[in-house]
Amino acid sequence: MAKGEGFERHRQPWTADEIQKLHQLARKGMAMKAIAKALTRSEESIKDRAKADGLTIAKLR
C-alpha cells in the first residue's frame, strides 16, 4: 500500500448495508476507531454519518 493510501474510500456514498452496520456497531457501544476499521471508512466519515443519523458513538477514554 502506497503512502497516504489508507483504508478510506474517499467520498464514497454510504450503502444501506453500511448504514445498518454502523447503527448496529454504535448500539453495541463500539469505539469510533473500531467502527471506522470495521467499515473501512475514516473516523471523520463515521462521525459525519452518525451525526446525520442522530447516533452517538462511544468515545474511548
Secondary structure, DSSP 8 states (H G I E B T S, - for coil): --TT--S--TT----HHHHHHHHHHHHTT-BHHHHHHHTT--HHHHHHHHHHTT---B---
